[in-house]
């Protein structure tokens, strides 16, 4: 959304205020559009910065198997929505048929900032190649470390287990070497055959680094709060993250990543984000229950 002078609206908070105050008006105006058989085959979803217009396939005519007439109807509703936005003194910014795998990180970056941290997108090319090389070296060292392997064995669980902590096999993918677009991940299986997720899969939509201004205990607490906040926001849109901690366990490697990627802060977590249709929960300990293992 842009103001009447053609400049981007100043703040996310202002956009959210516009949406909160005028959402009903915008949807009502859009829904006045003509549609085939007056089926009104649309749905609206109002976010803090956008109004999303979706088709409602339940209202598609049997005589319209390709959805052509349904989309024409939704296009009319979209034009009505654009007119309503203009009537409020703003210029609408429209994204037709956005790629479902394309992530808009602005909201997640705002979440990080709100908790005193920064979420930086890692672009493709040289920056990503450098991060991948550093991550791969850290993974190789960890996979050869008896101490690291013992920790993995202690905190991974078989699928049929009853433990209320650790990582279940249903949350682990098989390790088959490099996957295009994915950072190297430590070997959680260790040849035990406990992984239950298929390896590979679609590449992530974005790679990011969560940063803090310092690298002290208070910064680590801020990083944890920022991480959970942005993960909750992402999950509300069925976007999930793979978290990479192994390359950041060593202070020297953290500093190497900071320098190689010219990051404006101290890296505390590596994330690769992408859409998912389902997610398996991990167990939690009962309040006041016994610890394990």
Residue frames as qw, qx, qy, qz and C-alpha x, y, z in Angstrom:
[[0.000, 0.890, 0.457, 0.000, 0.00, 0.00, 0.00],
 [0.429, 0.108, 0.022, 0.897, 1.29, 3.45, -0.91],
 [0.036, 0.631, 0.395, -0.666, 0.11, 6.92, 0.02],
 [0.481, 0.797, 0.345, -0.121, -1.46, 9.29, -2.47],
 [0.077, 0.888, -0.357, -0.278, 1.93, 10.79, -3.35],
 [0.827, 0.435, -0.353, -0.031, 3.25, 7.44, -4.51],
 [0.121, 0.549, -0.740, 0.369, 5.60, 6.81, -1.56],
 [0.562, -0.172, -0.807, 0.062, 5.49, 3.68, 0.54],
 [0.553, -0.749, -0.199, -0.307, 3.42, 4.03, 3.70],
 [0.014, -0.782, 0.501, -0.370, 5.76, 5.14, 6.48],
 [0.197, -0.362, 0.844, -0.342, 5.44, 2.31, 8.97],
 [0.308, -0.149, -0.927, -0.151, 4.00, -1.15, 9.36],
 [0.017, -0.365, -0.699, 0.615, 2.04, 0.17, 12.34],
 [0.314, 0.356, -0.024, -0.880, 0.27, 2.73, 10.12],
 [0.423, 0.091, -0.735, -0.521, -0.65, 0.05, 7.60],
 [0.231, -0.227, -0.922, 0.212, -1.98, -2.17, 10.38],
 [0.131, 0.372, 0.450, -0.801, -4.09, 0.74, 11.65],
 [0.413, 0.252, -0.354, -0.801, -5.59, 1.26, 8.21],
 [0.411, -0.028, -0.877, -0.249, -6.42, -2.45, 7.90],
 [0.135, -0.273, -0.830, 0.467, -7.90, -2.68, 11.38],
 [0.188, 0.402, 0.311, -0.841, -10.10, 0.38, 10.89],
 [0.501, 0.441, -0.207, -0.716, -11.29, -0.26, 7.34],
 [0.134, -0.138, 0.964, 0.186, -11.18, -4.03, 6.78],
 [0.374, 0.465, 0.760, -0.256, -14.96, -4.41, 6.78],
 [0.362, 0.764, 0.019, -0.534, -15.36, -1.52, 4.33],
 [0.089, 0.537, -0.711, -0.445, -12.72, -2.91, 1.98],
 [0.186, 0.046, 0.978, 0.083, -14.23, -6.39, 1.91],
 [0.377, 0.597, 0.588, -0.396, -17.80, -5.12, 1.57],
 [0.314, 0.734, -0.208, -0.565, -16.81, -2.93, -1.37],
 [0.034, 0.375, -0.857, -0.353, -14.94, -5.78, -3.09],
 [0.256, 0.192, 0.941, -0.106, -17.83, -8.20, -2.56],
 [0.457, 0.604, 0.257, -0.600, -20.20, -5.97, -4.57],
 [0.069, 0.426, -0.688, -0.584, -18.49, -7.20, -7.74],
 [0.835, 0.220, -0.110, -0.493, -20.46, -9.17, -10.34],
 [0.255, -0.349, 0.901, 0.045, -19.86, -12.92, -10.52],
 [0.391, 0.027, -0.781, -0.487, -21.07, -15.80, -12.66],
 [0.540, -0.431, -0.696, -0.194, -24.51, -16.92, -11.42],
 [0.331, -0.745, 0.200, -0.542, -23.85, -14.58, -8.49],
 [0.881, -0.145, -0.418, 0.166, -21.82, -17.42, -6.96],
 [0.236, -0.898, 0.277, -0.249, -19.48, -14.89, -5.27],
 [0.965, -0.012, -0.194, 0.174, -16.62, -17.43, -5.39],
 [0.350, 0.612, -0.389, 0.593, -14.16, -15.55, -3.19],
 [0.691, -0.604, -0.319, 0.236, -12.74, -15.47, 0.30],
 [0.162, 0.840, -0.223, 0.467, -10.82, -12.68, 2.01],
 [0.774, -0.370, -0.306, 0.413, -8.06, -12.83, 4.60],
 [0.013, 0.943, -0.077, 0.323, -7.04, -9.60, 6.32],
 [0.775, -0.113, -0.283, 0.554, -3.50, -9.37, 7.65],
 [0.348, -0.711, -0.167, 0.587, -1.69, -6.51, 9.37],
 [0.120, -0.500, 0.349, 0.783, -0.45, -5.14, 6.03],
 [0.151, 0.092, -0.740, -0.649, -2.51, -6.83, 3.31],
 [0.735, 0.184, 0.351, -0.550, -5.92, -8.04, 2.22],
 [0.120, -0.197, 0.911, 0.342, -5.65, -11.42, 0.51],
 [0.723, 0.260, 0.012, -0.640, -8.31, -12.51, -2.00],
 [0.228, -0.189, 0.950, 0.104, -8.64, -16.28, -2.44],
 [0.542, -0.038, -0.577, -0.610, -10.91, -18.36, -4.66],
 [0.578, -0.119, 0.633, -0.501, -13.56, -20.50, -2.98],
 [0.168, 0.166, -0.875, -0.422, -13.55, -23.73, -5.05],
 [0.189, 0.324, 0.878, -0.297, -16.74, -24.90, -3.33],
 [0.355, 0.675, 0.293, -0.577, -18.58, -22.21, -5.31],
 [0.027, 0.380, -0.662, -0.645, -17.09, -23.13, -8.68],
 [0.772, 0.293, 0.046, -0.562, -19.65, -24.18, -11.29],
 [0.771, -0.033, 0.624, 0.121, -19.52, -27.72, -12.66],
 [0.651, 0.706, 0.243, 0.134, -19.64, -26.16, -16.11],
 [0.138, 0.928, -0.308, 0.160, -16.39, -24.33, -15.27],
 [0.954, -0.205, -0.085, 0.200, -13.89, -27.18, -14.66],
 [0.638, 0.325, -0.147, 0.682, -10.82, -25.04, -15.38],
 [0.360, -0.639, -0.375, 0.567, -12.00, -22.28, -13.04],
 [0.308, 0.274, 0.287, 0.865, -11.88, -19.66, -15.80],
 [0.239, -0.698, -0.374, -0.562, -15.20, -18.03, -14.91],
 [0.653, -0.653, -0.310, 0.226, -14.41, -18.29, -11.20],
 [0.561, -0.228, 0.016, 0.795, -11.18, -16.35, -11.71],
 [0.089, 0.474, 0.336, 0.809, -12.90, -13.73, -13.85],
 [0.461, -0.764, -0.385, -0.237, -15.35, -13.21, -10.98],
 [0.677, -0.548, -0.148, 0.468, -12.49, -12.93, -8.48],
 [0.443, 0.144, 0.173, 0.868, -10.73, -10.47, -10.79],
 [0.148, -0.692, -0.344, -0.617, -13.80, -8.26, -10.66],
 [0.631, -0.728, -0.260, 0.065, -13.73, -8.44, -6.86],
 [0.674, -0.209, -0.007, 0.708, -10.05, -7.54, -6.90],
 [0.204, 0.437, 0.230, 0.846, -10.76, -4.43, -8.93],
 [0.417, -0.771, -0.318, -0.362, -13.44, -3.45, -6.42],
 [0.733, -0.536, -0.165, 0.385, -10.91, -3.90, -3.64],
 [0.519, 0.087, 0.109, 0.843, -8.44, -1.66, -5.46],
 [0.070, -0.649, -0.295, -0.698, -11.10, 1.04, -5.86],
 [0.604, -0.741, -0.286, -0.061, -11.89, 0.85, -2.15],
 [0.703, -0.310, -0.066, 0.636, -8.21, 1.28, -1.24],
 [0.305, 0.321, 0.207, 0.872, -7.94, 4.32, -3.52],
 [0.284, -0.756, -0.363, -0.465, -11.03, 5.85, -1.91],
 [0.672, -0.672, -0.188, 0.248, -9.10, 5.88, 1.39],
 [0.033, 0.965, -0.251, -0.073, -6.33, 7.96, -0.18],
 [0.519, -0.476, 0.671, 0.232, -3.87, 5.12, -0.87],
 [0.569, 0.497, -0.517, -0.404, -2.56, 3.51, -4.04],
 [0.930, -0.169, 0.284, -0.161, -3.04, -0.27, -3.97],
 [0.093, 0.568, -0.795, -0.190, -0.08, -2.57, -4.64],
 [0.912, 0.089, 0.119, -0.383, -1.31, -5.81, -6.21],
 [0.101, -0.438, 0.881, 0.151, 0.47, -9.17, -6.47],
 [0.824, 0.174, -0.145, -0.520, -1.40, -11.51, -8.84],
 [0.980, 0.045, -0.188, -0.035, -1.08, -15.26, -8.23],
 [0.119, -0.792, 0.578, -0.158, 1.92, -15.01, -5.87],
 [0.619, 0.238, -0.745, 0.078, 4.19, -18.03, -5.67],
 [0.762, -0.590, -0.139, -0.230, 3.13, -19.92, -2.52],
 [0.859, -0.152, -0.178, 0.456, 6.77, -20.71, -1.88],
 [0.316, 0.530, -0.095, 0.781, 7.75, -17.03, -1.91],
 [0.476, -0.574, -0.523, 0.412, 8.18, -15.66, 1.59],
 [0.039, 0.827, 0.012, 0.560, 7.67, -12.09, 2.64],
 [0.646, -0.123, -0.522, 0.544, 10.21, -11.66, 5.45],
 [0.001, -0.539, 0.100, -0.836, 9.26, -8.11, 6.43],
 [0.678, -0.575, -0.108, -0.445, 6.88, -9.24, 9.16],
 [0.909, -0.230, -0.232, 0.258, 9.40, -11.70, 10.58],
 [0.493, 0.307, -0.209, 0.787, 12.11, -9.05, 10.55],
 [0.302, -0.616, 0.027, -0.727, 9.77, -6.76, 12.49],
 [0.861, -0.453, -0.203, -0.115, 9.27, -9.55, 15.05],
 [0.790, 0.002, -0.249, 0.560, 13.02, -9.82, 15.55],
 [0.189, 0.471, -0.119, 0.854, 13.45, -6.06, 15.91],
 [0.544, -0.634, -0.130, -0.534, 10.66, -5.93, 18.48],
 [0.887, -0.447, -0.089, 0.074, 12.71, -8.26, 20.68],
 [0.293, -0.862, 0.365, 0.195, 16.03, -6.47, 20.29],
 [0.635, -0.154, 0.651, 0.385, 17.44, -8.68, 17.52],
 [0.362, 0.600, -0.325, -0.635, 17.84, -8.53, 13.74],
 [0.789, 0.191, 0.582, 0.052, 16.85, -11.07, 11.06],
 [0.104, 0.663, -0.461, -0.581, 19.07, -10.77, 7.99],
 [0.891, 0.390, 0.171, -0.158, 18.29, -12.49, 4.70],
 [0.466, -0.426, 0.624, 0.460, 21.24, -14.32, 3.14],
 [0.606, 0.611, -0.162, -0.483, 21.15, -13.72, -0.64],
 [0.955, 0.179, 0.193, 0.134, 22.16, -16.36, -3.13],
 [0.519, 0.772, -0.245, 0.272, 25.53, -16.32, -4.79],
 [0.437, 0.459, -0.576, 0.517, 28.76, -15.61, -2.96],
 [0.366, -0.451, 0.452, -0.677, 27.24, -14.95, 0.48],
 [0.918, -0.121, 0.096, -0.366, 25.30, -18.22, 0.49],
 [0.836, 0.338, -0.397, 0.169, 28.28, -20.17, -0.86],
 [0.166, 0.514, -0.596, 0.593, 30.44, -18.86, 1.97],
 [0.611, -0.326, 0.388, -0.608, 27.83, -19.78, 4.57],
 [0.965, 0.086, -0.114, -0.221, 27.42, -23.25, 3.06],
 [0.654, 0.424, -0.534, 0.328, 31.17, -23.91, 3.15],
 [0.098, -0.456, 0.593, -0.657, 31.47, -22.82, 6.77],
 [0.785, -0.176, 0.229, -0.548, 28.43, -24.88, 7.74],
 [0.922, 0.225, -0.308, -0.068, 29.73, -27.97, 5.93],
 [0.419, 0.448, -0.635, 0.469, 33.08, -27.75, 7.72],
 [0.372, -0.357, 0.520, -0.681, 31.33, -27.46, 11.10],
 [0.908, -0.014, 0.023, -0.418, 29.11, -30.44, 10.30],
 [0.791, 0.334, -0.494, 0.138, 32.11, -32.58, 9.33],
 [0.125, 0.427, -0.665, 0.600, 33.87, -31.74, 12.58],
 [0.595, -0.236, 0.378, -0.669, 30.76, -32.51, 14.60],
 [0.931, 0.111, -0.172, -0.302, 30.08, -35.80, 12.85],
 [0.698, 0.330, -0.562, 0.299, 33.61, -36.96, 13.71],
 [0.112, -0.492, 0.537, -0.676, 33.44, -35.86, 17.35],
 [0.397, -0.200, -0.888, 0.122, 32.71, -38.70, 19.83],
 [0.005, -0.267, -0.543, 0.796, 31.35, -36.13, 22.27],
 [0.406, 0.198, -0.148, -0.880, 28.93, -34.68, 19.71],
 [0.519, -0.013, -0.770, -0.371, 27.82, -38.16, 18.62],
 [0.258, -0.219, -0.847, 0.410, 27.15, -39.14, 22.22],
 [0.193, 0.260, 0.303, -0.896, 25.00, -36.02, 22.70],
 [0.502, 0.119, -0.451, -0.728, 22.97, -36.89, 19.61],
 [0.462, -0.111, -0.878, -0.053, 22.40, -40.45, 20.84],
 [0.109, -0.229, -0.705, 0.662, 21.28, -39.12, 24.20],
 [0.244, 0.411, 0.270, -0.836, 18.74, -36.66, 22.80],
 [0.463, 0.155, -0.543, -0.683, 17.19, -38.48, 19.83],
 [0.574, 0.001, 0.663, -0.480, 14.23, -40.82, 20.26],
 [0.092, 0.114, 0.918, 0.369, 12.80, -43.76, 18.36],
 [0.320, -0.249, -0.381, -0.831, 9.39, -43.13, 16.81],
 [0.648, -0.423, -0.582, -0.250, 7.56, -45.50, 19.17],
 [0.399, 0.013, -0.601, 0.692, 9.21, -44.15, 22.32],
 [0.329, -0.778, -0.532, -0.058, 7.36, -42.60, 25.24],
 [0.460, -0.232, -0.194, 0.835, 9.95, -39.98, 26.19],
 [0.059, 0.909, 0.405, -0.070, 8.61, -36.47, 26.67],
 [0.100, -0.874, 0.262, 0.396, 11.78, -34.72, 25.55],
 [0.455, -0.258, 0.695, 0.492, 14.42, -35.00, 22.85],
 [0.392, 0.425, -0.383, -0.720, 13.93, -35.19, 19.07],
 [0.782, 0.140, 0.572, -0.206, 11.62, -37.95, 17.78],
 [0.431, -0.030, 0.729, 0.531, 12.31, -39.81, 14.57],
 [0.312, 0.725, 0.607, 0.092, 9.14, -38.27, 13.11],
 [0.026, 0.973, 0.010, -0.230, 10.93, -34.91, 13.13],
 [0.367, -0.582, 0.580, 0.435, 14.13, -36.19, 11.52],
 [0.748, 0.600, -0.127, -0.253, 14.96, -36.61, 7.84],
 [0.933, -0.034, 0.189, 0.304, 17.36, -39.16, 6.49],
 [0.162, -0.805, 0.362, 0.440, 20.89, -37.95, 5.77],
 [0.833, 0.368, 0.354, 0.212, 21.78, -38.48, 2.11],
 [0.541, 0.005, 0.204, 0.816, 24.49, -35.88, 1.69],
 [0.006, -0.234, 0.041, 0.971, 23.99, -32.50, 0.05],
 [0.278, 0.662, 0.696, 0.008, 20.49, -31.37, -0.96],
 [0.284, 0.404, 0.258, 0.830, 20.26, -28.45, -3.42],
 [0.203, -0.658, -0.140, -0.712, 19.49, -25.21, -1.62],
 [0.748, -0.632, -0.156, -0.133, 19.74, -26.74, 1.85],
 [0.048, -0.765, 0.583, -0.270, 22.52, -26.09, 4.31],
 [0.569, 0.129, -0.803, 0.125, 24.35, -29.22, 5.50],
 [0.668, -0.552, 0.081, -0.492, 22.75, -30.68, 8.61],
 [0.189, -0.472, 0.830, -0.231, 24.34, -32.79, 11.30],
 [0.534, 0.002, -0.807, -0.252, 23.77, -36.56, 11.17],
 [0.545, -0.337, 0.386, -0.664, 21.05, -37.26, 13.73],
 [0.933, 0.029, -0.188, -0.306, 20.46, -40.83, 12.58],
 [0.216, -0.638, 0.736, -0.074, 24.00, -42.17, 13.12],
 [0.341, 0.228, -0.880, -0.241, 23.16, -45.31, 11.16],
 [0.245, 0.048, 0.832, -0.496, 20.34, -46.34, 13.53],
 [0.119, -0.293, -0.796, -0.516, 17.49, -46.09, 11.00],
 [0.060, -0.506, -0.681, 0.525, 15.31, -43.95, 13.30],
 [0.117, 0.264, -0.124, -0.949, 14.51, -41.12, 10.89],
 [0.374, 0.474, 0.785, -0.137, 10.96, -40.99, 9.57],
 [0.333, 0.808, 0.065, -0.482, 10.88, -37.92, 7.30],
 [0.815, 0.447, 0.217, 0.297, 11.88, -38.30, 3.64],
 [0.481, -0.426, 0.184, 0.744, 15.21, -36.78, 2.73],
 [0.240, 0.193, 0.484, 0.819, 15.55, -34.00, 0.21],
 [0.077, 0.761, 0.598, -0.240, 12.25, -32.37, -0.65],
 [0.297, 0.865, 0.212, 0.345, 11.62, -28.90, -2.01],
 [0.493, 0.153, -0.269, 0.813, 14.39, -26.38, -1.39],
 [0.185, -0.644, -0.487, 0.561, 13.70, -23.70, 1.21],
 [0.266, 0.863, 0.342, 0.259, 12.38, -20.32, 0.15],
 [0.031, 0.903, -0.213, 0.373, 14.75, -18.23, 2.23],
 [0.758, -0.118, -0.404, 0.498, 17.90, -18.50, 4.31],
 [0.155, -0.875, 0.021, -0.458, 18.35, -16.05, 7.17],
 [0.543, 0.053, -0.573, 0.611, 20.57, -15.31, 10.15],
 [0.428, -0.841, -0.299, -0.141, 19.27, -14.10, 13.51],
 [0.489, 0.360, -0.313, 0.730, 21.64, -11.49, 14.95],
 [0.440, -0.824, -0.315, 0.171, 22.06, -9.64, 18.22],
 [0.172, 0.938, -0.185, 0.237, 24.03, -6.42, 18.79],
 [0.203, -0.679, 0.671, -0.218, 26.22, -8.09, 21.42],
 [0.728, 0.119, -0.670, -0.081, 27.24, -11.61, 22.33],
 [0.056, -0.269, 0.725, -0.632, 26.54, -11.74, 26.05],
 [0.040, 0.252, 0.940, -0.227, 23.98, -13.56, 28.17],
 [0.313, 0.541, 0.361, -0.692, 21.34, -10.83, 27.80],
 [0.354, 0.440, -0.494, -0.661, 21.79, -10.97, 24.01],
 [0.136, 0.028, -0.979, -0.151, 21.27, -14.73, 24.03],
 [0.173, 0.429, 0.759, -0.459, 18.02, -14.28, 25.95],
 [0.356, 0.568, -0.021, -0.742, 16.88, -11.65, 23.43],
 [0.244, 0.299, -0.782, -0.490, 17.74, -14.04, 20.59],
 [0.013, 0.183, 0.978, -0.096, 15.57, -16.77, 22.11],
 [0.267, 0.561, 0.504, -0.601, 12.61, -14.45, 22.51],
 [0.330, 0.551, -0.317, -0.698, 12.99, -13.13, 18.96],
 [0.102, 0.161, -0.933, -0.306, 13.31, -16.66, 17.60],
 [0.124, 0.361, 0.899, -0.213, 10.08, -17.90, 19.17],
 [0.281, 0.613, 0.245, -0.697, 8.19, -14.75, 18.20],
 [0.334, 0.495, -0.485, -0.639, 9.09, -14.99, 14.52],
 [0.051, 0.038, -0.986, -0.157, 8.54, -18.77, 14.43],
 [0.235, 0.467, 0.739, -0.424, 5.02, -18.35, 15.80],
 [0.342, 0.633, -0.041, -0.694, 4.32, -15.66, 13.20],
 [0.223, 0.373, -0.762, -0.480, 5.68, -17.84, 10.41],
 [0.072, 0.120, 0.988, -0.058, 3.74, -20.92, 11.56],
 [0.363, 0.514, 0.475, -0.616, 0.49, -18.94, 11.44],
 [0.518, 0.620, -0.253, -0.532, 1.05, -18.81, 7.66],
 [0.974, 0.070, 0.217, 0.011, 2.14, -22.48, 7.47],
 [0.506, 0.714, -0.407, 0.263, 5.75, -21.47, 7.04],
 [0.853, -0.510, 0.059, 0.087, 8.25, -23.46, 9.08],
 [0.151, 0.861, -0.479, 0.074, 11.96, -23.27, 9.72],
 [0.919, -0.014, -0.258, 0.300, 14.89, -25.63, 9.85],
 [0.300, -0.926, 0.220, -0.066, 17.23, -24.41, 12.57],
 [0.815, 0.322, -0.308, 0.371, 20.99, -24.84, 12.31],
 [0.487, -0.860, 0.129, -0.074, 22.90, -24.53, 15.57],
 [0.915, -0.141, 0.098, 0.364, 26.00, -26.67, 14.98],
 [0.566, 0.499, 0.007, 0.657, 28.00, -24.03, 13.06],
 [0.128, -0.777, 0.072, -0.612, 27.30, -21.51, 15.84],
 [0.831, -0.514, -0.202, 0.063, 28.32, -23.66, 18.81],
 [0.719, -0.141, -0.023, 0.680, 31.89, -22.42, 18.48],
 [0.065, -0.882, -0.123, 0.450, 32.63, -18.73, 19.10],
 [0.276, -0.417, 0.536, 0.681, 35.39, -18.75, 16.48],
 [0.220, 0.312, 0.804, 0.456, 33.02, -20.06, 13.80],
 [0.045, 0.841, 0.512, -0.172, 30.36, -17.54, 14.80],
 [0.142, -0.780, 0.148, 0.591, 32.87, -14.75, 14.30],
 [0.293, -0.130, 0.718, 0.618, 33.97, -16.25, 10.97],
 [0.187, 0.604, 0.743, 0.220, 30.37, -16.23, 9.72],
 [0.057, -0.888, -0.258, 0.376, 29.95, -12.64, 10.90],
 [0.194, -0.637, 0.381, 0.642, 33.07, -11.51, 9.03],
 [0.295, 0.029, 0.803, 0.516, 32.61, -13.59, 5.87],
 [0.100, 0.647, 0.712, 0.255, 29.01, -12.41, 5.41],
 [0.119, 0.241, -0.059, 0.961, 29.69, -8.85, 6.67],
 [0.368, -0.625, -0.675, -0.135, 26.84, -9.17, 9.16],
 [0.057, -0.620, 0.147, -0.769, 25.83, -6.15, 11.29],
 [0.654, -0.511, 0.283, -0.481, 25.78, -8.13, 14.52],
 [0.165, -0.369, 0.908, -0.113, 26.56, -11.45, 16.17],
 [0.630, -0.005, -0.603, -0.490, 24.93, -14.55, 14.61],
 [0.427, -0.246, 0.692, -0.528, 22.89, -16.59, 17.09],
 [0.660, 0.221, 0.697, -0.172, 20.80, -18.85, 14.81],
 [0.095, 0.216, -0.669, -0.705, 20.73, -19.94, 11.17],
 [0.567, 0.352, 0.589, -0.456, 17.30, -20.54, 9.66],
 [0.061, 0.032, -0.724, -0.686, 15.99, -21.89, 6.39],
 [0.424, 0.314, 0.500, -0.686, 12.29, -21.14, 5.91],
 [0.207, 0.027, -0.737, -0.642, 9.70, -22.62, 3.60],
 [0.679, -0.114, 0.014, -0.725, 6.01, -23.52, 3.38],
 [0.067, 0.071, -0.993, 0.071, 4.73, -26.86, 4.66],
 [0.554, -0.303, -0.469, -0.617, 1.31, -28.51, 4.63],
 [0.820, -0.488, -0.285, -0.094, 1.78, -30.43, 7.88],
 [0.134, 0.625, -0.599, 0.482, 3.99, -30.39, 10.93],
 [0.758, -0.279, -0.585, 0.068, 4.57, -33.04, 13.59],
 [0.373, -0.840, 0.180, -0.350, 4.63, -31.82, 17.20],
 [0.497, 0.282, -0.718, 0.396, 7.43, -32.78, 19.56],
 [0.619, -0.538, -0.569, 0.059, 6.67, -34.05, 23.05],
 [0.047, -0.674, 0.287, -0.679, 6.86, -31.85, 26.15],
 [0.314, -0.026, -0.819, 0.479, 7.58, -32.77, 29.76],
 [0.389, -0.703, -0.566, -0.183, 4.66, -32.67, 32.15],
 [0.110, -0.749, 0.228, -0.612, 4.65, -29.72, 34.57],
 [0.546, -0.572, 0.473, -0.389, 6.35, -30.90, 37.72],
 [0.992, 0.079, -0.040, -0.087, 7.07, -34.31, 36.19],
 [0.749, -0.437, 0.342, 0.361, 10.37, -36.20, 36.40],
 [0.223, 0.784, -0.428, -0.390, 13.22, -35.18, 34.17],
 [0.893, 0.069, 0.405, 0.182, 14.70, -37.49, 31.56],
 [0.855, 0.017, -0.519, 0.012, 16.96, -38.97, 30.51]]
